[in-house]
Amino acid sequence: MKITRQIVVVDTADLTAESTFWAGLLGGTVQTDADWHTVYVGEEPRLGFQLAPNHVPPDWPNGTQQQIHLDLYVDDLAAAHDHAMSLGARLLKPADDTESAEGFQVYADPAGHPFCLCWG
């Protein structure tokens, strides 16, 4: 068996808000269909978004369990933080020490899915 394409799919009640957020964060573009959006980075499909009108956002860390999360490794945490926040992210857990050799901060995208900006 040969896998010809791999894509992570995220459920959301608001396709436009979710796909626009991730396209902006990853520097990509959005291809839309009625109940599905795909984020392309360059020529490659990277993320899919499926319309789920009854989607319940996870309440990390103490509420509804997260369904999936992405770790994005960045070379400039401050710039990545500012960019994510300008697109509608919410900071859920700041790093204990942003000057350490490695670490992460936890955010939520517009639909409430947790993701991490990591370094090191």
N, CA and C atoms as a LAMMPS dump frame, in Angstrom:
ITEM: TIMESTEP
0
ITEM: NUMBER OF ATOMS
360
ITEM: BOX BOUNDS ff ff ff
-5.0000000000000000e+02 5.0000000000000000e+02
-5.0000000000000000e+02 5.0000000000000000e+02
-5.0000000000000000e+02 5.0000000000000000e+02
ITEM: ATOMS id mol type element x y z
1 1 1 N 0.846 -1.179 0
2 1 2 C 0 0 0
3 1 3 C 0.889 1.237 0
4 2 1 N 0.528 2.201 -0.823
5 2 2 C 1.234 3.47 -0.873
6 2 3 C 0.242 4.574 -0.525
7 3 1 N 0.565 5.357 0.479
8 3 2 C -0.27 6.5 0.833
9 3 3 C 0.11 7.647 -0.094
10 4 1 N -0.863 8.171 -0.819
11 4 2 C -0.567 9.193 -1.822
12 4 3 C -0.794 10.613 -1.326
13 5 1 N -1.534 10.754 -0.223
14 5 2 C -1.748 12.084 0.344
15 5 3 C -2.113 11.919 1.805
16 6 1 N -1.611 12.817 2.621
17 6 2 C -1.907 12.793 4.045
18 6 3 C -2.387 14.178 4.447
19 7 1 N -3.509 14.236 5.147
20 7 2 C -4.069 15.514 5.554
21 7 3 C -4.768 15.334 6.903
22 8 1 N -4.605 16.299 7.774
23 8 2 C -5.297 16.314 9.053
24 8 3 C -6.605 17.065 8.848
25 9 1 N -7.709 16.493 9.328
26 9 2 C -9.029 17.098 9.157
27 9 3 C -9.555 17.534 10.523
28 10 1 N -10.058 18.757 10.569
29 10 2 C -10.564 19.356 11.802
30 10 3 C -12.047 19.649 11.621
31 11 1 N -12.854 19.233 12.593
32 11 2 C -14.282 19.569 12.578
33 11 3 C -14.47 20.991 13.089
34 12 1 N -15.44 21.704 12.517
35 12 2 C -15.728 23.063 12.935
36 12 3 C -17.151 23.449 12.55
37 13 1 N -17.736 24.309 13.341
38 13 2 C -19.062 24.838 13.011
39 13 3 C -18.966 26.042 12.085
40 14 1 N -17.785 26.667 11.991
41 14 2 C -17.58 27.854 11.161
42 14 3 C -16.388 27.627 10.234
43 15 1 N -16.675 27.105 9.048
44 15 2 C -15.615 26.772 8.094
45 15 3 C -14.741 27.965 7.744
46 16 1 N -15.353 29.108 7.502
47 16 2 C -14.587 30.277 7.066
48 16 3 C -13.645 30.764 8.159
49 17 1 N -14.136 30.91 9.372
50 17 2 C -13.283 31.392 10.464
51 17 3 C -12.117 30.439 10.701
52 18 1 N -12.389 29.146 10.701
53 18 2 C -11.358 28.156 11.001
54 18 3 C -10.325 28.051 9.878
55 19 1 N -10.779 27.917 8.648
56 19 2 C -9.824 27.754 7.544
57 19 3 C -9.037 29.037 7.293
58 20 1 N -9.664 30.192 7.444
59 20 2 C -8.957 31.466 7.274
60 20 3 C -7.881 31.637 8.337
61 21 1 N -8.21 31.275 9.576
62 21 2 C -7.233 31.345 10.662
63 21 3 C -6.005 30.512 10.325
64 22 1 N -6.209 29.238 9.987
65 22 2 C -5.077 28.342 9.747
66 22 3 C -4.32 28.703 8.478
67 23 1 N -5.002 29.168 7.441
68 23 2 C -4.301 29.623 6.236
69 23 3 C -3.411 30.811 6.583
70 24 1 N -3.92 31.732 7.383
71 24 2 C -3.121 32.877 7.792
72 24 3 C -1.933 32.483 8.631
73 25 1 N -2.119 31.552 9.556
74 25 2 C -1.031 31.128 10.438
75 25 3 C 0.046 30.362 9.681
76 26 1 N -0.363 29.543 8.716
77 26 2 C 0.59 28.718 7.969
78 26 3 C 1.084 29.37 6.677
79 27 1 N 0.552 30.553 6.343
80 27 2 C 0.962 31.209 5.1
81 27 3 C 0.408 30.513 3.876
82 28 1 N -0.818 30.049 3.966
83 28 2 C -1.411 29.298 2.863
84 28 3 C -2.624 29.973 2.269
85 29 1 N -3.332 29.21 1.458
86 29 2 C -4.557 29.673 0.812
87 29 3 C -5.659 28.66 1.09
88 30 1 N -6.9 29.102 0.912
89 30 2 C -8.051 28.247 1.192
90 30 3 C -8.79 27.928 -0.095
91 31 1 N -9.091 26.653 -0.292
92 31 2 C -9.975 26.212 -1.37
93 31 3 C -11.279 25.791 -0.695
94 32 1 N -12.417 26.327 -1.168
95 32 2 C -13.678 26.094 -0.473
96 32 3 C -14.645 25.247 -1.284
97 33 1 N -15.395 24.437 -0.573
98 33 2 C -16.572 23.741 -1.059
99 33 3 C -17.676 24.017 -0.044
100 34 1 N -18.865 23.567 -0.29
101 34 2 C -20.004 23.883 0.581
102 34 3 C -19.783 23.439 2.026
103 35 1 N -19.294 22.225 2.238
104 35 2 C -19.139 21.728 3.597
105 35 3 C -17.723 21.247 3.901
106 36 1 N -16.758 21.771 3.136
107 36 2 C -15.356 21.351 3.286
108 36 3 C -14.447 22.467 2.79
109 37 1 N -13.427 22.799 3.549
110 37 2 C -12.384 23.73 3.117
111 37 3 C -11.035 23.03 3.241
112 38 1 N -10.129 23.332 2.325
113 38 2 C -8.778 22.79 2.378
114 38 3 C -7.799 23.947 2.395
115 39 1 N -6.821 23.87 3.304
116 39 2 C -5.742 24.852 3.336
117 39 3 C -4.555 24.26 2.597
118 40 1 N -4.094 25.003 1.591
119 40 2 C -2.911 24.639 0.821
120 40 3 C -1.757 25.543 1.238
121 41 1 N -0.592 24.947 1.403
122 41 2 C 0.636 25.706 1.584
123 41 3 C 1.497 25.351 0.385
124 42 1 N 1.713 26.342 -0.483
125 42 2 C 2.314 26.053 -1.776
126 42 3 C 1.321 25.233 -2.578
127 43 1 N 1.765 24.13 -3.112
128 43 2 C 0.888 23.246 -3.896
129 43 3 C 0.31 22.109 -3.064
130 44 1 N 0.726 22.014 -1.796
131 44 2 C 0.363 20.869 -0.969
132 44 3 C -0.835 21.148 -0.066
133 45 1 N -1.831 20.251 -0.066
134 45 2 C -2.918 20.371 0.907
135 45 3 C -2.37 19.995 2.285
136 46 1 N -2.578 20.868 3.26
137 46 2 C -2.028 20.614 4.598
138 46 3 C -3.091 20.312 5.633
139 47 1 N -4.225 21.019 5.581
140 47 2 C -5.285 20.814 6.558
141 47 3 C -6.634 20.819 5.861
142 48 1 N -7.526 19.952 6.326
143 48 2 C -8.896 19.939 5.851
144 48 3 C -9.825 20.351 6.981
145 49 1 N -10.936 20.986 6.616
146 49 2 C -11.92 21.426 7.6
147 49 3 C -13.284 20.944 7.153
148 50 1 N -13.92 20.186 8.024
149 50 2 C -15.212 19.582 7.727
150 50 3 C -16.287 20.296 8.535
151 51 1 N -17.371 20.66 7.867
152 51 2 C -18.47 21.317 8.55
153 51 3 C -19.105 20.35 9.542
154 52 1 N -19.133 20.78 10.799
155 52 2 C -19.753 20.009 11.879
156 52 3 C -20.588 20.992 12.688
157 53 1 N -21.838 21.22 12.268
158 53 2 C -22.662 22.256 12.892
159 53 3 C -22.818 22.112 14.404
160 54 1 N -22.72 20.909 14.929
161 54 2 C -22.888 20.689 16.365
162 54 3 C -21.558 20.529 17.101
163 55 1 N -20.486 20.991 16.483
164 55 2 C -19.154 20.881 17.103
165 55 3 C -19.138 21.554 18.473
166 56 1 N -18.629 20.853 19.454
167 56 2 C -18.452 21.395 20.802
168 56 3 C -16.961 21.589 21.02
169 57 1 N -16.519 22.843 21.197
170 57 2 C -15.089 23.087 21.39
171 57 3 C -14.57 22.418 22.659
172 58 1 N -13.349 21.871 22.606
173 58 2 C -12.759 21.354 23.832
174 58 3 C -12.511 22.502 24.804
175 59 1 N -12.529 22.198 26.071
176 59 2 C -12.268 23.19 27.103
177 59 3 C -11.001 22.771 27.828
178 60 1 N -9.885 22.972 27.177
179 60 2 C -8.591 22.537 27.703
180 60 3 C -8.16 23.445 28.828
181 61 1 N -7.592 22.954 29.898
182 61 2 C -7.22 21.567 30.164
183 61 3 C -8.202 20.812 31.048
184 62 1 N -9.218 21.457 31.583
185 62 2 C -10.028 20.814 32.616
186 62 3 C -11.423 20.4 32.191
187 63 1 N -11.832 20.749 30.99
188 63 2 C -13.202 20.453 30.586
189 63 3 C -13.253 19.343 29.562
190 64 1 N -14.066 19.554 28.528
191 64 2 C -14.21 18.594 27.444
192 64 3 C -12.832 18.279 26.874
193 65 1 N -12.521 17.024 26.688
194 65 2 C -11.199 16.631 26.217
195 65 3 C -10.913 17.162 24.828
196 66 1 N -9.64 17.488 24.589
197 66 2 C -9.255 17.899 23.247
198 66 3 C -9.332 16.7 22.32
199 67 1 N -9.664 16.958 21.061
200 67 2 C -9.767 15.88 20.098
201 67 3 C -8.452 15.669 19.352
202 68 1 N -7.724 16.753 19.132
203 68 2 C -6.469 16.728 18.388
204 68 3 C -5.774 18.046 18.651
205 69 1 N -4.454 18.077 18.528
206 69 2 C -3.781 19.365 18.562
207 69 3 C -2.538 19.299 17.696
208 70 1 N -2.114 20.46 17.235
209 70 2 C -0.933 20.579 16.393
210 70 3 C 0.173 21.264 17.177
211 71 1 N 1.398 20.796 17.011
212 71 2 C 2.582 21.479 17.526
213 71 3 C 3.272 22.141 16.348
214 72 1 N 3.425 23.457 16.412
215 72 2 C 4.104 24.212 15.368
216 72 3 C 5.403 24.765 15.952
217 73 1 N 6.533 24.332 15.405
218 73 2 C 7.827 24.8 15.887
219 73 3 C 8.188 26.083 15.154
220 74 1 N 8.533 27.115 15.925
221 74 2 C 8.786 28.445 15.366
222 74 3 C 10.188 28.906 15.724
223 75 1 N 10.728 29.813 14.908
224 75 2 C 12.054 30.36 15.188
225 75 3 C 11.995 31.673 15.955
226 76 1 N 10.808 32.264 16.073
227 76 2 C 10.656 33.53 16.791
228 76 3 C 9.306 33.491 17.507
229 77 1 N 9.322 33.117 18.781
230 77 2 C 8.077 32.954 19.53
231 77 3 C 7.28 34.246 19.607
232 78 1 N 7.935 35.356 19.871
233 78 2 C 7.21 36.626 20.02
234 78 3 C 6.473 36.979 18.737
235 79 1 N 7.138 36.83 17.598
236 79 2 C 6.501 37.143 16.317
237 79 3 C 5.373 36.159 16.018
238 80 1 N 5.602 34.877 16.294
239 80 2 C 4.568 33.864 16.047
240 80 3 C 3.365 34.098 16.959
241 81 1 N 3.615 34.456 18.206
242 81 2 C 2.537 34.761 19.151
243 81 3 C 1.699 35.928 18.646
244 82 1 N 2.369 37.02 18.272
245 82 2 C 1.653 38.205 17.779
246 82 3 C 0.823 37.871 16.545
247 83 1 N 1.402 37.084 15.636
248 83 2 C 0.707 36.716 14.404
249 83 3 C -0.525 35.875 14.718
250 84 1 N -0.355 34.856 15.562
251 84 2 C -1.483 33.984 15.914
252 84 3 C -2.591 34.787 16.592
253 85 1 N -2.219 35.655 17.511
254 85 2 C -3.223 36.453 18.229
255 85 3 C -3.959 37.396 17.277
256 86 1 N -3.24 37.957 16.307
257 86 2 C -3.88 38.873 15.35
258 86 3 C -4.891 38.154 14.468
259 87 1 N -4.745 36.842 14.326
260 87 2 C -5.667 36.037 13.519
261 87 3 C -6.842 35.505 14.329
262 88 1 N -6.828 35.705 15.642
263 88 2 C -7.945 35.274 16.462
264 88 3 C -7.645 34.168 17.446
265 89 1 N -6.37 33.82 17.63
266 89 2 C -6.022 32.802 18.623
267 89 3 C -6.253 33.338 20.03
268 90 1 N -6.428 32.424 20.965
269 90 2 C -6.488 32.764 22.389
270 90 3 C -5.363 32.019 23.099
271 91 1 N -4.615 32.708 23.937
272 91 2 C -3.559 32.074 24.719
273 91 3 C -4.195 31.329 25.884
274 92 1 N -3.972 30.006 25.954
275 92 2 C -4.528 29.188 27.021
276 92 3 C -3.527 28.956 28.149
277 93 1 N -2.253 28.775 27.8
278 93 2 C -1.23 28.514 28.811
279 93 3 C 0.091 29.111 28.346
280 94 1 N 0.509 30.206 28.973
281 94 2 C 1.808 30.768 28.624
282 94 3 C 2.935 29.85 29.092
283 95 1 N 4.077 29.979 28.451
284 95 2 C 5.256 29.212 28.853
285 95 3 C 5.729 29.685 30.219
286 96 1 N 6.308 28.766 30.975
287 96 2 C 6.889 29.137 32.258
288 96 3 C 8.074 30.073 32.066
289 97 1 N 8.856 29.833 31.017
290 97 2 C 10.052 30.643 30.758
291 97 3 C 10.293 30.709 29.25
292 98 1 N 9.959 31.834 28.642
293 98 2 C 10.129 31.97 27.184
294 98 3 C 11.594 32.117 26.781
295 99 1 N 12.49 32.256 27.742
296 99 2 C 13.924 32.362 27.444
297 99 3 C 14.635 31.014 27.533
298 100 1 N 13.922 29.955 27.895
299 100 2 C 14.545 28.635 27.998
300 100 3 C 14.909 28.116 26.611
301 101 1 N 15.775 27.109 26.577
302 101 2 C 16.25 26.548 25.304
303 101 3 C 15.136 25.864 24.523
304 102 1 N 14.144 25.355 25.228
305 102 2 C 13.01 24.731 24.561
306 102 3 C 11.765 24.931 25.412
307 103 1 N 10.618 24.867 24.746
308 103 2 C 9.374 25.042 25.47
309 103 3 C 8.196 25.174 24.529
310 104 1 N 7.051 25.552 25.103
311 104 2 C 5.841 25.695 24.293
312 104 3 C 4.85 26.589 25.019
313 105 1 N 3.947 27.144 24.246
314 105 2 C 2.786 27.852 24.769
315 105 3 C 1.561 27.24 24.117
316 106 1 N 0.463 27.146 24.853
317 106 2 C -0.752 26.525 24.349
318 106 3 C -1.759 27.615 24.007
319 107 1 N -2.346 27.493 22.819
320 107 2 C -3.326 28.443 22.297
321 107 3 C -4.576 27.681 21.883
322 108 1 N -5.632 28.423 21.581
323 108 2 C -6.827 27.851 20.96
324 108 3 C -7.095 28.607 19.67
325 109 1 N -7.499 27.879 18.63
326 109 2 C -7.896 28.523 17.377
327 109 3 C -9.326 29.04 17.537
328 110 1 N -9.914 29.682 16.515
329 110 2 C -11.25 30.256 16.664
330 110 3 C -12.336 29.257 17.067
331 111 1 N -12.182 27.977 16.715
332 111 2 C -13.179 26.972 17.082
333 111 3 C -12.864 26.326 18.433
334 112 1 N -11.782 26.759 19.085
335 112 2 C -11.424 26.236 20.395
336 112 3 C -10.451 25.083 20.39
337 113 1 N -9.965 24.646 19.211
338 113 2 C -8.997 23.549 19.165
339 113 3 C -7.652 24.029 19.698
340 114 1 N -7.079 23.314 20.664
341 114 2 C -5.757 23.691 21.176
342 114 3 C -4.674 23.438 20.132
343 115 1 N -3.646 24.292 20.152
344 115 2 C -2.431 24.07 19.389
345 115 3 C -1.287 24.706 20.161
346 116 1 N -0.078 24.27 19.867
347 116 2 C 1.088 24.781 20.595
348 116 3 C 2.047 25.473 19.635
349 117 1 N 2.581 26.592 20.089
350 117 2 C 3.746 27.2 19.456
351 117 3 C 4.933 26.759 20.285
352 118 1 N 5.858 26.045 19.638
353 118 2 C 6.983 25.402 20.329
354 118 3 C 8.298 25.956 19.808
355 119 1 N 9.332 25.81 20.612
356 119 2 C 10.674 26.168 20.169
357 119 3 C 11.672 25.204 20.789
358 120 1 N 12.846 25.169 20.19
359 120 2 C 13.929 24.338 20.716
360 120 3 C 14.115 23.046 19.966
